[in-house]
Amino acid sequence: MVHNGGITDDDIEDGYILACCSNAIGKVTIEA
């Protein structure tokens, strides 16, 4: 995931993203 900041490394390690300012670089699965 490429992002423009605004999220901590701990949050990223926990699997969180900021979808408003991120670009997927591979397959993405969304669970609803």
PyMOL Python script that loads the backbone (N, CA, C, O; Angstrom):
from pymol import cmd

cmd.read_pdbstr("""\
ATOM      1  N   MET A   1       0.857  -1.177   0.000  1.00  0.00           N
ATOM      2  CA  MET A   1       0.000   0.000   0.000  1.00  0.00           C
ATOM      3  C   MET A   1       0.898   1.233   0.000  1.00  0.00           C
ATOM      4  O   MET A   1       1.806   1.348   0.823  1.00  0.00           O
ATOM      5  N   VAL A   2       0.648   2.118  -0.893  1.00  0.00           N
ATOM      6  CA  VAL A   2       1.346   3.400  -0.939  1.00  0.00           C
ATOM      7  C   VAL A   2       0.416   4.432  -0.319  1.00  0.00           C
ATOM      8  O   VAL A   2      -0.754   4.518  -0.691  1.00  0.00           O
ATOM      9  N   HIS A   3       0.932   5.219   0.629  1.00  0.00           N
ATOM     10  CA  HIS A   3       0.075   6.206   1.274  1.00  0.00           C
ATOM     11  C   HIS A   3       0.815   7.532   1.433  1.00  0.00           C
ATOM     12  O   HIS A   3       2.030   7.602   1.248  1.00  0.00           O
ATOM     13  N   ASN A   4       0.074   8.572   1.777  1.00  0.00           N
ATOM     14  CA  ASN A   4       0.624   9.918   1.905  1.00  0.00           C
ATOM     15  C   ASN A   4       0.725  10.373   3.353  1.00  0.00           C
ATOM     16  O   ASN A   4       0.662  11.572   3.625  1.00  0.00           O
ATOM     17  N   GLY A   5       0.878   9.453   4.276  1.00  0.00           N
ATOM     18  CA  GLY A   5       1.014   9.803   5.686  1.00  0.00           C
ATOM     19  C   GLY A   5      -0.324   9.884   6.377  1.00  0.00           C
ATOM     20  O   GLY A   5      -1.359   9.558   5.796  1.00  0.00           O
ATOM     21  N   GLY A   6      -0.297  10.332   7.648  1.00  0.00           N
ATOM     22  CA  GLY A   6      -1.522  10.474   8.406  1.00  0.00           C
ATOM     23  C   GLY A   6      -1.918   9.214   9.158  1.00  0.00           C
ATOM     24  O   GLY A   6      -2.985   9.169   9.771  1.00  0.00           O
ATOM     25  N   ILE A   7      -1.073   8.190   9.117  1.00  0.00           N
ATOM     26  CA  ILE A   7      -1.357   6.938   9.812  1.00  0.00           C
ATOM     27  C   ILE A   7      -0.050   6.452  10.446  1.00  0.00           C
ATOM     28  O   ILE A   7       1.028   6.580   9.865  1.00  0.00           O
ATOM     29  N   THR A   8      -0.174   5.896  11.644  1.00  0.00           N
ATOM     30  CA  THR A   8       1.026   5.452  12.346  1.00  0.00           C
ATOM     31  C   THR A   8       1.471   4.079  11.853  1.00  0.00           C
ATOM     32  O   THR A   8       0.671   3.315  11.312  1.00  0.00           O
ATOM     33  N   ASP A   9       2.740   3.774  12.041  1.00  0.00           N
ATOM     34  CA  ASP A   9       3.257   2.456  11.668  1.00  0.00           C
ATOM     35  C   ASP A   9       2.538   1.356  12.445  1.00  0.00           C
ATOM     36  O   ASP A   9       2.310   0.269  11.914  1.00  0.00           O
ATOM     37  N   ASP A  10       2.178   1.633  13.709  1.00  0.00           N
ATOM     38  CA  ASP A  10       1.454   0.642  14.508  1.00  0.00           C
ATOM     39  C   ASP A  10       0.098   0.325  13.884  1.00  0.00           C
ATOM     40  O   ASP A  10      -0.300  -0.839  13.831  1.00  0.00           O
ATOM     41  N   ASP A  11      -0.616   1.351  13.408  1.00  0.00           N
ATOM     42  CA  ASP A  11      -1.914   1.128  12.758  1.00  0.00           C
ATOM     43  C   ASP A  11      -1.752   0.312  11.481  1.00  0.00           C
ATOM     44  O   ASP A  11      -2.566  -0.567  11.197  1.00  0.00           O
ATOM     45  N   ILE A  12      -0.719   0.595  10.721  1.00  0.00           N
ATOM     46  CA  ILE A  12      -0.459  -0.151   9.485  1.00  0.00           C
ATOM     47  C   ILE A  12      -0.173  -1.610   9.822  1.00  0.00           C
ATOM     48  O   ILE A  12      -0.679  -2.507   9.147  1.00  0.00           O
ATOM     49  N   GLU A  13       0.633  -1.863  10.857  1.00  0.00           N
ATOM     50  CA  GLU A  13       0.935  -3.229  11.273  1.00  0.00           C
ATOM     51  C   GLU A  13      -0.320  -3.963  11.729  1.00  0.00           C
ATOM     52  O   GLU A  13      -0.413  -5.182  11.585  1.00  0.00           O
ATOM     53  N   ASP A  14      -1.296  -3.221  12.285  1.00  0.00           N
ATOM     54  CA  ASP A  14      -2.560  -3.814  12.720  1.00  0.00           C
ATOM     55  C   ASP A  14      -3.532  -4.019  11.567  1.00  0.00           C
ATOM     56  O   ASP A  14      -4.628  -4.541  11.771  1.00  0.00           O
ATOM     57  N   GLY A  15      -3.142  -3.610  10.341  1.00  0.00           N
ATOM     58  CA  GLY A  15      -3.967  -3.860   9.167  1.00  0.00           C
ATOM     59  C   GLY A  15      -4.862  -2.704   8.753  1.00  0.00           C
ATOM     60  O   GLY A  15      -5.678  -2.848   7.841  1.00  0.00           O
ATOM     61  N   TYR A  16      -4.718  -1.547   9.420  1.00  0.00           N
ATOM     62  CA  TYR A  16      -5.540  -0.393   9.060  1.00  0.00           C
ATOM     63  C   TYR A  16      -4.933   0.368   7.887  1.00  0.00           C
ATOM     64  O   TYR A  16      -3.720   0.348   7.676  1.00  0.00           O
ATOM     65  N   ILE A  17      -5.811   1.047   7.116  1.00  0.00           N
ATOM     66  CA  ILE A  17      -5.363   1.920   6.033  1.00  0.00           C
ATOM     67  C   ILE A  17      -6.199   3.189   6.061  1.00  0.00           C
ATOM     68  O   ILE A  17      -7.249   3.229   6.703  1.00  0.00           O
ATOM     69  N   LEU A  18      -5.747   4.214   5.378  1.00  0.00           N
ATOM     70  CA  LEU A  18      -6.542   5.413   5.135  1.00  0.00           C
ATOM     71  C   LEU A  18      -6.921   5.383   3.663  1.00  0.00           C
ATOM     72  O   LEU A  18      -6.155   5.815   2.801  1.00  0.00           O
ATOM     73  N   ALA A  19      -8.110   4.868   3.389  1.00  0.00           N
ATOM     74  CA  ALA A  19      -8.538   4.672   2.000  1.00  0.00           C
ATOM     75  C   ALA A  19      -8.634   5.986   1.234  1.00  0.00           C
ATOM     76  O   ALA A  19      -8.532   5.987   0.008  1.00  0.00           O
ATOM     77  N   CYS A  20      -8.828   7.095   1.926  1.00  0.00           N
ATOM     78  CA  CYS A  20      -8.984   8.386   1.251  1.00  0.00           C
ATOM     79  C   CYS A  20      -7.688   8.865   0.607  1.00  0.00           C
ATOM     80  O   CYS A  20      -7.725   9.702  -0.295  1.00  0.00           O
ATOM     81  N   CYS A  21      -6.543   8.350   1.056  1.00  0.00           N
ATOM     82  CA  CYS A  21      -5.272   8.841   0.496  1.00  0.00           C
ATOM     83  C   CYS A  21      -4.286   7.694   0.279  1.00  0.00           C
ATOM     84  O   CYS A  21      -3.080   7.859   0.466  1.00  0.00           O
ATOM     85  N   SER A  22      -4.804   6.536  -0.116  1.00  0.00           N
ATOM     86  CA  SER A  22      -3.958   5.367  -0.377  1.00  0.00           C
ATOM     87  C   SER A  22      -4.250   4.808  -1.758  1.00  0.00           C
ATOM     88  O   SER A  22      -5.344   4.977  -2.298  1.00  0.00           O
ATOM     89  N   ASN A  23      -3.260   4.144  -2.314  1.00  0.00           N
ATOM     90  CA  ASN A  23      -3.403   3.493  -3.615  1.00  0.00           C
ATOM     91  C   ASN A  23      -2.946   2.052  -3.481  1.00  0.00           C
ATOM     92  O   ASN A  23      -1.811   1.781  -3.089  1.00  0.00           O
ATOM     93  N   ALA A  24      -3.833   1.140  -3.808  1.00  0.00           N
ATOM     94  CA  ALA A  24      -3.465  -0.281  -3.757  1.00  0.00           C
ATOM     95  C   ALA A  24      -2.452  -0.601  -4.841  1.00  0.00           C
ATOM     96  O   ALA A  24      -2.538  -0.081  -5.954  1.00  0.00           O
ATOM     97  N   ILE A  25      -1.488  -1.461  -4.515  1.00  0.00           N
ATOM     98  CA  ILE A  25      -0.482  -1.861  -5.497  1.00  0.00           C
ATOM     99  C   ILE A  25      -0.601  -3.353  -5.812  1.00  0.00           C
ATOM    100  O   ILE A  25       0.287  -3.933  -6.437  1.00  0.00           O
ATOM    101  N   GLY A  26      -1.696  -3.966  -5.379  1.00  0.00           N
ATOM    102  CA  GLY A  26      -1.957  -5.382  -5.631  1.00  0.00           C
ATOM    103  C   GLY A  26      -3.443  -5.655  -5.494  1.00  0.00           C
ATOM    104  O   GLY A  26      -4.257  -4.732  -5.486  1.00  0.00           O
ATOM    105  N   LYS A  27      -3.793  -6.935  -5.385  1.00  0.00           N
ATOM    106  CA  LYS A  27      -5.189  -7.320  -5.220  1.00  0.00           C
ATOM    107  C   LYS A  27      -5.708  -6.848  -3.867  1.00  0.00           C
ATOM    108  O   LYS A  27      -4.997  -6.911  -2.865  1.00  0.00           O
ATOM    109  N   VAL A  28      -6.948  -6.376  -3.846  1.00  0.00           N
ATOM    110  CA  VAL A  28      -7.579  -5.905  -2.625  1.00  0.00           C
ATOM    111  C   VAL A  28      -8.882  -6.671  -2.425  1.00  0.00           C
ATOM    112  O   VAL A  28      -9.660  -6.844  -3.363  1.00  0.00           O
ATOM    113  N   THR A  29      -9.112  -7.125  -1.200  1.00  0.00           N
ATOM    114  CA  THR A  29     -10.354  -7.804  -0.841  1.00  0.00           C
ATOM    115  C   THR A  29     -11.053  -6.982   0.227  1.00  0.00           C
ATOM    116  O   THR A  29     -10.440  -6.597   1.223  1.00  0.00           O
ATOM    117  N   ILE A  30     -12.336  -6.713   0.021  1.00  0.00           N
ATOM    118  CA  ILE A  30     -13.127  -5.939   0.977  1.00  0.00           C
ATOM    119  C   ILE A  30     -14.158  -6.853   1.595  1.00  0.00           C
ATOM    120  O   ILE A  30     -14.934  -7.498   0.888  1.00  0.00           O
ATOM    121  N   GLU A  31     -14.167  -6.910   2.928  1.00  0.00           N
ATOM    122  CA  GLU A  31     -15.160  -7.689   3.650  1.00  0.00           C
ATOM    123  C   GLU A  31     -16.259  -6.757   4.108  1.00  0.00           C
ATOM    124  O   GLU A  31     -15.985  -5.720   4.711  1.00  0.00           O
ATOM    125  N   ALA A  32     -17.506  -7.117   3.829  1.00  0.00           N
ATOM    126  CA  ALA A  32     -18.626  -6.265   4.233  1.00  0.00           C
ATOM    127  C   ALA A  32     -19.543  -6.988   5.181  1.00  0.00           C
ATOM    128  O   ALA A  32     -20.542  -6.423   5.626  1.00  0.00           O
TER     129      ALA A  32
END
""", "prot")
cmd.dss("prot")
cmd.show_as("cartoon", "prot")
cmd.util.cbc("prot")
cmd.orient("prot")
